[in-house]
């Protein structure tokens, strides 16, 4: 049985990368000996692990990247040798930067799992340089979308045999949350961290124009973040407290999806947005900007939602109004099942197994 190690900086963070790492570890442990190596010891994990997963915490009270590297690389090399690790899955840019040099001192296969979009952050030169360096050091690269795969090949001249696209899968528990589509719902849903990149400034403008036209409708926003207070103030200033409601964080947000008529994602950039996977799996119509990566691999135009010209508030308003006024179209979209097939756990798990065994 092979030994697989997933590396993350801090598993106390409730982020998309950590969610995927925990899910992958809890699934792979049915086939392999699985270790989760946390670089920055947080004292706790935000996720529950199967008892078969061995969790290893790294250095304590480390903040600076250089210090983190110094305190990580030697202990990590010893850990990999001691546990006879066959495959190292580096979950994201910083874990890959911190441990990929260990490939020169161990016999393991190092896999860089990039959970973002290369061109989404191309303007951030430090992140782009990390990706370039790590893509050279890693034996294999895994990305979330076909677009990002082509970007790596075109921009970094990566050999096609070295890079693969593996989607995030839809969890079984999400499918279990499905209920018949509620055609009578008069609530719009948005879910995500309240940060600048998630486009809540644009959401505010759209809501301010649309909601007064439909006083019986509400728009609920789930999530917390640095923009929470600012958005709360704007809601009050615009006197939309009864229609635009900030719900804060909710555990397992997918449990509330089926209460809503449709979902709106106003993000400036995404990797492969979990909220769209969840909504698509549960038959909730979706509207999103057709940004660089992500939404266009989940939303089929006019079938299960709408892709809108990036950052066009006018076109986004048009689609939101269209879905409000056409309940039968929403009902039709709710029956689209291709998302379930495309992102089925069984299919995607086989791709991970093929990678590990290869």
TORSE-832906 format. One line per 8 residues: number of its first residue (from 1); for each residue x, y, z of C-alpha. Coordinates in steps of 0.1 Angstrom, whole numbers, always signed. Last residue first. Layout:
BEGIN
NUM> X/Y/Z ~ ...
END
This chain:
BEGIN
358> +15/+64/-123 ~ -2/+49/-92 ~ -7/+83/-75 ~ -19/+100/-107 ~ -42/+70/-117 ~ -57/+71/-81 ~ -63/+108/-85 ~ -81/+103/-118
350> -101/+75/-103 ~ -113/+98/-76 ~ -127/+122/-103 ~ -150/+96/-118 ~ -163/+83/-84 ~ -168/+118/-71 ~ -190/+129/-100 ~ -181/+164/-113
342> -192/+159/-149 ~ -221/+137/-140 ~ -236/+159/-113 ~ -231/+190/-135 ~ -249/+173/-164 ~ -281/+171/-144 ~ -303/+199/-157 ~ -337/+197/-140
334> -333/+230/-122 ~ -330/+248/-155 ~ -366/+240/-165 ~ -379/+253/-131 ~ -359/+285/-136 ~ -374/+288/-171 ~ -409/+283/-156 ~ -402/+310/-129
326> -396/+337/-156 ~ -398/+371/-141 ~ -372/+368/-114 ~ -349/+349/-138 ~ -351/+376/-164 ~ -345/+403/-137 ~ -313/+387/-127 ~ -303/+382/-163
318> -309/+419/-172 ~ -291/+431/-141 ~ -261/+411/-150 ~ -262/+426/-185 ~ -263/+461/-171 ~ -236/+454/-145 ~ -212/+443/-172 ~ -182/+431/-150
310> -174/+402/-173 ~ -200/+395/-200 ~ -226/+373/-184 ~ -228/+335/-181 ~ -263/+323/-175 ~ -278/+293/-158 ~ -286/+256/-160 ~ -292/+253/-197
302> -291/+289/-210 ~ -253/+289/-211 ~ -239/+257/-196 ~ -225/+268/-162 ~ -198/+246/-146 ~ -168/+249/-169 ~ -177/+285/-178 ~ -178/+294/-141
294> -142/+285/-134 ~ -116/+306/-152 ~ -111/+340/-168 ~ -145/+354/-159 ~ -179/+348/-175 ~ -198/+368/-148 ~ -221/+345/-130 ~ -258/+336/-129
286> -270/+302/-115 ~ -301/+281/-115 ~ -303/+258/-84 ~ -305/+221/-94 ~ -287/+208/-63 ~ -256/+197/-82 ~ -254/+231/-100 ~ -257/+250/-67
278> -230/+230/-50 ~ -206/+232/-80 ~ -214/+269/-83 ~ -206/+275/-46 ~ -174/+255/-49 ~ -160/+280/-75 ~ -133/+264/-97 ~ -105/+290/-95
270> -123/+323/-92 ~ -119/+360/-103 ~ -139/+392/-102 ~ -167/+375/-85 ~ -204/+384/-89 ~ -219/+349/-83 ~ -257/+350/-82 ~ -278/+320/-71
262> -314/+311/-80 ~ -349/+307/-65 ~ -337/+299/-30 ~ -348/+275/-2 ~ -329/+247/-20 ~ -296/+263/-12 ~ -300/+262/+26 ~ -282/+229/+32
254> -255/+239/+8 ~ -243/+263/+34 ~ -226/+236/+54 ~ -220/+257/+85 ~ -234/+292/+81 ~ -214/+323/+80 ~ -231/+357/+81 ~ -267/+362/+69
246> -264/+396/+53 ~ -299/+406/+41 ~ -308/+427/+11 ~ -346/+430/+11 ~ -357/+444/+45 ~ -325/+462/+52 ~ -325/+479/+18 ~ -325/+515/+30
238> -296/+525/+7 ~ -276/+538/+37 ~ -285/+507/+57 ~ -273/+484/+30 ~ -242/+505/+26 ~ -234/+502/+63 ~ -237/+464/+62 ~ -215/+464/+31
230> -187/+482/+49 ~ -191/+461/+81 ~ -188/+428/+61 ~ -160/+439/+38 ~ -132/+422/+57 ~ -149/+389/+57 ~ -181/+369/+65 ~ -204/+347/+44
222> -239/+342/+33 ~ -258/+369/+13 ~ -296/+368/+10 ~ -315/+388/-16 ~ -352/+393/-10 ~ -382/+396/-33 ~ -417/+409/-25 ~ -406/+445/-32
214> -397/+436/-68 ~ -387/+468/-86 ~ -369/+481/-55 ~ -348/+449/-56 ~ -333/+455/-90 ~ -313/+487/-90 ~ -299/+486/-54 ~ -293/+449/-58
206> -272/+454/-89 ~ -251/+481/-73 ~ -246/+461/-41 ~ -236/+430/-61 ~ -210/+451/-79 ~ -193/+461/-47 ~ -197/+425/-36 ~ -173/+414/-63
198> -157/+384/-47 ~ -122/+399/-52 ~ -130/+427/-27 ~ -138/+404/+2 ~ -170/+391/+18 ~ -162/+354/+16 ~ -188/+336/-4 ~ -224/+327/-9
190> -251/+346/-29 ~ -288/+336/-30 ~ -319/+352/-44 ~ -352/+347/-26 ~ -387/+347/-40 ~ -393/+309/-38 ~ -425/+298/-55 ~ -407/+275/-80
182> -392/+255/-51 ~ -371/+228/-68 ~ -376/+194/-52 ~ -351/+188/-24 ~ -313/+180/-26 ~ -293/+179/+6 ~ -282/+143/-1 ~ -264/+155/-32
174> -243/+177/-9 ~ -235/+148/+14 ~ -221/+129/-15 ~ -194/+156/-21 ~ -192/+171/-56 ~ -157/+166/-69 ~ -129/+191/-75 ~ -118/+189/-111
166> -85/+172/-122 ~ -67/+189/-150 ~ -33/+174/-158 ~ +2/+187/-163 ~ +35/+169/-169 ~ +26/+152/-202 ~ +17/+185/-217 ~ +53/+197/-212
158> +52/+232/-195 ~ +60/+261/-217 ~ +54/+286/-188 ~ +30/+308/-206 ~ +14/+285/-232 ~ +15/+252/-213 ~ +5/+268/-180 ~ -23/+288/-197
150> -36/+256/-214 ~ -39/+239/-180 ~ -55/+270/-165 ~ -82/+270/-193 ~ -88/+232/-188 ~ -97/+239/-152 ~ -86/+228/-117 ~ -49/+223/-120
142> -26/+194/-112 ~ +11/+196/-119 ~ +36/+167/-118 ~ +72/+161/-110 ~ +74/+195/-92 ~ +105/+216/-94 ~ +98/+235/-126 ~ +61/+241/-118
134> +73/+253/-84 ~ +95/+280/-99 ~ +69/+293/-123 ~ +41/+292/-97 ~ +63/+311/-72 ~ +72/+336/-99 ~ +35/+342/-107 ~ +27/+347/-70
126> +55/+372/-66 ~ +45/+390/-99 ~ +9/+395/-90 ~ -3/+406/-125 ~ -7/+370/-135 ~ -31/+364/-106 ~ -63/+355/-126 ~ -40/+343/-154
118> -28/+313/-135 ~ -62/+303/-120 ~ -62/+290/-85 ~ -61/+256/-68 ~ -27/+247/-80 ~ -18/+211/-68 ~ +19/+207/-72 ~ +28/+170/-72
110> +61/+157/-58 ~ +70/+121/-64 ~ +91/+107/-35 ~ +127/+96/-36 ~ +140/+122/-12 ~ +168/+148/-10 ~ +163/+166/-43 ~ +125/+164/-40
102> +128/+183/-7 ~ +130/+215/-28 ~ +92/+212/-32 ~ +86/+218/+5 ~ +81/+255/+11 ~ +73/+267/-24 ~ +47/+239/-28 ~ +31/+247/+6
94> +30/+284/-5 ~ +14/+278/-39 ~ -14/+253/-32 ~ -19/+219/-18 ~ +15/+201/-23 ~ +6/+164/-28 ~ +36/+143/-19 ~ +37/+107/-33
86> +57/+77/-21 ~ +63/+86/+15 ~ +86/+63/+33 ~ +73/+75/+67 ~ +109/+81/+80 ~ +121/+95/+47 ~ +92/+119/+43 ~ +94/+130/+79
78> +132/+136/+77 ~ +127/+157/+46 ~ +99/+176/+63 ~ +120/+183/+94 ~ +148/+198/+72 ~ +124/+219/+50 ~ +101/+234/+76 ~ +120/+256/+101
70> +140/+273/+74 ~ +110/+276/+51 ~ +88/+291/+78 ~ +115/+315/+88 ~ +116/+327/+51 ~ +78/+329/+49 ~ +74/+350/+81 ~ +47/+339/+106
62> +60/+310/+127 ~ +45/+305/+161 ~ +47/+267/+161 ~ +65/+245/+136 ~ +48/+214/+120 ~ +17/+194/+129 ~ +13/+159/+116 ~ -21/+143/+111
54> -23/+106/+103 ~ -55/+97/+84 ~ -70/+63/+94 ~ -92/+80/+121 ~ -109/+99/+93 ~ -103/+136/+96 ~ -125/+163/+109 ~ -119/+198/+96
46> -111/+232/+111 ~ -79/+217/+125 ~ -64/+226/+158 ~ -32/+237/+175 ~ -22/+259/+146 ~ +11/+244/+137 ~ +24/+260/+105 ~ +35/+234/+80
38> +6/+210/+84 ~ +14/+175/+71 ~ -16/+153/+64 ~ -7/+117/+61 ~ -25/+89/+42 ~ -18/+52/+40 ~ -36/+43/+8 ~ -69/+30/-6
30> -96/+40/+20 ~ -73/+68/+32 ~ -78/+84/-3 ~ -113/+96/+7 ~ -106/+113/+40 ~ -74/+128/+26 ~ -92/+142/-5 ~ -120/+157/+16
22> -95/+173/+40 ~ -73/+187/+12 ~ -104/+200/-7 ~ -117/+219/+24 ~ -82/+232/+31 ~ -79/+246/-5 ~ -114/+261/-3 ~ -107/+279/+30
14> -117/+274/+66 ~ -82/+279/+80 ~ -73/+257/+109 ~ -55/+234/+84 ~ -26/+258/+81 ~ +2/+256/+55 ~ -9/+225/+37 ~ +9/+193/+26
6> -9/+160/+16 ~ +13/+129/+21 ~ +6/+96/+4 ~ +21/+62/+14 ~ +14/+34/-10 ~ +0/+0/+0
END
